[in-house]
Amino acid sequence: MGVSRLKSSRSFITGLIATLFLASLYPAGAGAQFRSSYTNLPSTRGMPTGSRSQPQNRTRAAAPAGPAGVYPEFRSGHGVIRWLKEQMPLRVWVSNGQAIDSILDPALGAPYANAQDTAKWPDLVAGILEKPGQLENLPLTEGYLPQHRQAAIEGIGLWKRFEKEGVLSFEFTDNPMEADIHVFWVNHFVNRLGLALFSHDIRGYTAKRSFSYKLIQQGKRANFRPVVVILRATDKYGKPMSTAKMKAAAAHEMGHCLGIEGHSRNPADLMSLYYGNGTISNSDAATVRYLYRLTPDLIP
């Protein structure tokens, strides 16, 4: 992708956030509500975590240097965001082509799931899950192919290599009601005006809401909302996305789900703006290992 196209695409990214709370830190008897309780706790916005990032206007303190191979861009503007061992295994639900961009924001006349309002996605998906029959009635994404789902599962599954090391763990589920991470689809992304972003090689976005780990430790309860990934089913020409690109896109977005908030500056890395060669690089691996050794400031 050319530099000029990359620069123009950055203007469409907004801050992304999502919630999940830690059951073991709740009052006795509350553990059963791990994935379904809705108790408010003020959230904190982190750095955008889509498939492209926008420049940050505020000045941030330089992040401490990590081990060799670790890129500092994994940190959000508010510190370290990652899941806790008590939240694992994470559960990932990949839809069978369902599109949520069919739900329009009446104030905009454009989809809620537009690329400029990604912060709304967790609430949107939570609302869909809470209304009986709405998820089942979502339309199939135009351009979606059954092999896209398998490619996404394979891409997300690349991160399972770290389970053997005890870094993290997750599993796929067929039940969206028990999932922490929900994957949907879109034919193409649009901005807040509903204008198509066909020319941009943006294959996915991740939206999540995060909460102060210190407040959770003090007994506060977070307002759970799903982590939402939306993958694009078509390429910039409007043709179905190749399975190789879909696999890379899903792997990249899963990296954001796990807490790699920014993008590596090395184009060879999966977590760069260019997806590398579609596999987890040595730097990606070093970064996620380092991330999960740190005490989080925020938890999804």
ChimeraX attribute file (.defattr): number of C-alpha atoms within 10 A of each C-alpha:
attribute: neighborCount
match mode: 1-to-1
recipient: residues
	/A:1	9
	/A:2	8
	/A:3	8
	/A:4	8
	/A:5	12
	/A:6	17
	/A:7	13
	/A:8	12
	/A:9	18
	/A:10	16
	/A:11	15
	/A:12	19
	/A:13	22
	/A:14	20
	/A:15	21
	/A:16	27
	/A:17	28
	/A:18	30
	/A:19	23
	/A:20	26
	/A:21	32
	/A:22	26
	/A:23	21
	/A:24	17
	/A:25	16
	/A:26	19
	/A:27	11
	/A:28	9
	/A:29	9
	/A:30	13
	/A:31	14
	/A:32	11
	/A:33	13
	/A:34	18
	/A:35	20
	/A:36	15
	/A:37	18
	/A:38	15
	/A:39	11
	/A:40	11
	/A:41	18
	/A:42	13
	/A:43	18
	/A:44	13
	/A:45	19
	/A:46	24
	/A:47	24
	/A:48	28
	/A:49	29
	/A:50	29
	/A:51	26
	/A:52	24
	/A:53	23
	/A:54	19
	/A:55	11
	/A:56	10
	/A:57	6
	/A:58	7
	/A:59	7
	/A:60	10
	/A:61	7
	/A:62	7
	/A:63	13
	/A:64	7
	/A:65	9
	/A:66	13
	/A:67	10
	/A:68	9
	/A:69	14
	/A:70	20
	/A:71	24
	/A:72	19
	/A:73	18
	/A:74	27
	/A:75	20
	/A:76	22
	/A:77	20
	/A:78	14
	/A:79	16
	/A:80	20
	/A:81	31
	/A:82	26
	/A:83	23
	/A:84	18
	/A:85	14
	/A:86	12
	/A:87	21
	/A:88	14
	/A:89	16
	/A:90	20
	/A:91	19
	/A:92	23
	/A:93	21
	/A:94	23
	/A:95	17
	/A:96	18
	/A:97	24
	/A:98	21
	/A:99	25
	/A:100	24
	/A:101	23
	/A:102	16
	/A:103	15
	/A:104	15
	/A:105	14
	/A:106	9
	/A:107	7
	/A:108	11
	/A:109	12
	/A:110	19
	/A:111	21
	/A:112	25
	/A:113	27
	/A:114	27
	/A:115	25
	/A:116	19
	/A:117	18
	/A:118	27
	/A:119	24
	/A:120	19
	/A:121	28
	/A:122	26
	/A:123	19
	/A:124	18
	/A:125	19
	/A:126	17
	/A:127	14
	/A:128	17
	/A:129	16
	/A:130	11
	/A:131	9
	/A:132	10
	/A:133	10
	/A:134	11
	/A:135	18
	/A:136	10
	/A:137	10
	/A:138	16
	/A:139	13
	/A:140	18
	/A:141	22
	/A:142	17
	/A:143	19
	/A:144	23
	/A:145	18
	/A:146	9
	/A:147	13
	/A:148	26
	/A:149	24
	/A:150	16
	/A:151	21
	/A:152	24
	/A:153	20
	/A:154	17
	/A:155	26
	/A:156	23
	/A:157	17
	/A:158	19
	/A:159	21
	/A:160	15
	/A:161	14
	/A:162	14
	/A:163	12
	/A:164	9
	/A:165	10
	/A:166	11
	/A:167	16
	/A:168	22
	/A:169	18
	/A:170	18
	/A:171	13
	/A:172	17
	/A:173	17
	/A:174	12
	/A:175	12
	/A:176	19
	/A:177	15
	/A:178	17
	/A:179	19
	/A:180	26
	/A:181	25
	/A:182	22
	/A:183	25
	/A:184	23
	/A:185	28
	/A:186	26
	/A:187	24
	/A:188	26
	/A:189	28
	/A:190	20
	/A:191	19
	/A:192	18
	/A:193	12
	/A:194	16
	/A:195	11
	/A:196	15
	/A:197	16
	/A:198	16
	/A:199	14
	/A:200	19
	/A:201	20
	/A:202	23
	/A:203	26
	/A:204	24
	/A:205	26
	/A:206	32
	/A:207	28
	/A:208	30
	/A:209	29
	/A:210	29
	/A:211	28
	/A:212	21
	/A:213	21
	/A:214	13
	/A:215	15
	/A:216	20
	/A:217	13
	/A:218	10
	/A:219	13
	/A:220	21
	/A:221	24
	/A:222	29
	/A:223	21
	/A:224	27
	/A:225	28
	/A:226	28
	/A:227	28
	/A:228	30
	/A:229	25
	/A:230	26
	/A:231	30
	/A:232	27
	/A:233	28
	/A:234	25
	/A:235	21
	/A:236	16
	/A:237	10
	/A:238	14
	/A:239	12
	/A:240	18
	/A:241	22
	/A:242	15
	/A:243	19
	/A:244	14
	/A:245	19
	/A:246	29
	/A:247	24
	/A:248	27
	/A:249	28
	/A:250	32
	/A:251	27
	/A:252	34
	/A:253	30
	/A:254	24
	/A:255	25
	/A:256	26
	/A:257	25
	/A:258	18
	/A:259	24
	/A:260	28
	/A:261	29
	/A:262	27
	/A:263	28
	/A:264	24
	/A:265	14
	/A:266	15
	/A:267	14
	/A:268	20
	/A:269	24
	/A:270	27
	/A:271	34
	/A:272	19
	/A:273	23
	/A:274	24
	/A:275	22
	/A:276	18
	/A:277	14
	/A:278	22
	/A:279	19
	/A:280	23
	/A:281	16
	/A:282	13
	/A:283	19
	/A:284	23
	/A:285	18
	/A:286	17
	/A:287	22
	/A:288	22
	/A:289	17
	/A:290	17
	/A:291	23
	/A:292	20
	/A:293	10
	/A:294	11
	/A:295	14
	/A:296	18
	/A:297	17
	/A:298	26
	/A:299	26
	/A:300	29
